[in-house]
Amino acid sequence: MKKTFLVALAAAVLAVTSFTAKAENPTVGGAAMYANKNIIQNAVNSPIHKTLVAAVKAAGLVDTLSGPGPFTVFAPTDDAFAKLPAGTVETLVKPENKDTLVKILTYHVVAGKITSKQLEKMIKKGGGKATLKTVQGEDLTASMSGSNIILTDAKGGTSTITTADVMQSNGVIHVIDTVLMPN
């Protein structure tokens, strides 16, 4: 009897924990994102990141972003990629442009798991700006505009985090509305 009760209690705790973990993560494009899945596993289920997933595959970064990390990924939506000049994405995913594609994609990744609250604290501590070193090697600048976190790239372009703190087993994704460009 005691063993049955403990098994039932353990199952109930597990169910509540699973539900809580699921409820805390925001949806992306209406799709559930699971904190126990990695960046790639969640990204392929996002209906608004089809271009990003295709680009990550073309760049050969699937294994890296499926790895242990942790990584902070600023993930441009399909609409963000659509803002690029016509033909840009099609050109970048060609095998002969893999190095350029890798450079652009890794510019959207920072080592470590940085939540929006941590970013806000870094910005405050930095007097209104925080510098983030990307995996690509160049810096991104984070700042605030009202309650929005704005990222400024090496060329002066800006992107807004539209969905923050999508937790992953190997980091965190922040959805952004514009593709960031390195030098």
N, C-alpha and C positions, 0 to 999 in steps of 0.2 A: 504494500500500500504506500509506504513511504517513498519507495523507488519510483512508483508510478506518479506520485505527486511531484517529485523532483523533476522527472522527465517532462511533465506537463508544464511546470513552472519554467523550466529552461526553454521549452518551445514558445511559451508566451513571451518571455523576455526577448528571444530571438526575433519573433514576429514584430514586436513593438520597436525593437532596434532597427530592423529592416525598414519598417514603415517610416520611422523618424528620419533615417538617413535619406530616404527617397523624398520625403516631404520638404527637407531643408534645401535640396538642390533646386535651383530654378530650371524651368524647362527652356529649351532652345528651339525656336521655330515651332513651338507646340509639342516638341518631342521630349520625353522624359530623359534625363541625364542621371547616370548612376555613379555615385561616389566610389563604388567598388569596381568600376571598370576604368580602363586606362584612357588616355587622351584619344587614341585612334579608335578604340571601341565605341566611345561616345560620339566622336566626330562623324563617323560613318552613318550614324543614326540621325544626325541633324539634317533636316530638310533644307536648311539655309546655308550649309557649308559644303555643297557638292563640288564647287570649284576648288575650294581649299583642299579637300580630300584628294581630288584628281591631281592637283599640283604637288601635294606631299608624296603621292605615289610616283609621279613622274620624276621627282627630285631624289627618290630613293631614301626618304626619311621615315618610312613607316616603322622600321625596326627601332630606330632611335627614339621616336615619340611613343613607342610601345614599351620602351625600357623603363628601368626603375626611377629615373629622374632624381629628385623632383624637378618639374618644369613649370614655369608660368608661361602660358601661351596667350598671346593677343591674337584672336582668331577672326580674320575678316570674313564677312558674310559674302554670299553670292552677289548681293547688291553692291558691296564694296568693290569687288573685282570688276563689276560692270561699269564702275566709274572710270576705270583705266581707259586710255585711248583704244579705239576699235582695233582688234587684232592682237593686242598685247598678250593676253592670256594664251591664245593659240600659238603665238610665237615662243613664249616662255616655256611651254610644256614640250617643245621639240627637243629631242635628245642632244642636239648640238648646243642648246642653250641651258643645259642642266646646271652648269656652274653659276650662272646668273640667277636661276630659279632658286638654287640652294641658298645663295647669298640673301635673296629677298625673304625667303621663308624663315631662315634662321635669325633674321633681323626681328622677327615677331616672337622670339623665344628668349626668356631670361632664365638662368639657372636658379633653382630654388622655388619654393611655393610662396608667392606673395599675394595675400588677399587684398581686397579693396581697402579694408580698414588699415592694413599695414602700409599700403600705398599712401593713403591720406595722412598717416602719421609721418611718413618720410617726407611728404610734400610740406607739411607744417614745419617739421624740423629743419628743412632746407630753405625756409623763408619764402615758400610759395612754389618751389620747384624741387623735384627729385630726379636724379640722374640714374638711369638703369643701364647696366652693361648687358648687351644682348649676347647670345651665344655666337652670333656672327662676328662680334668684336667691336661694333660701334655702339654709341650711346643713343638711348631714347630719353626724352625729357617728359616727365609727368607733372601736371599742374591741375589746379581745380578751376572750374568755371561754374559758380554756384555749387550745386551738389554733384556735378558731373566731373569725372576724371578725364582729362584730355591728355593725349599723347602727342608729342611733337617729334617728328622724325628728323633725320640728318639734313634733309632738304628743306625743312621748314613747313612741311605739310602736317596737318593735324587730323587726329582721329579721336572719336569719343567712345568710351566704354559704354555699350548699350545694355549689356547683361553681364553683371559681375559675379565672381565667386561661384563658378560652376566647378565644384570639387570633383577631382579625379583620384584614382588610386595612386597615380604618379605625378600629382601636381594640381594645378588649377587652370581653368580657361576663363578668360575675359573676352566676351564677344565685342568686336569693334566694327565701326561703320565705314572705315576707309583703309585701304591698303597702305602700310607704312613703307617708305623707301629709304634704303641706305644710300650712302654716297657712291 
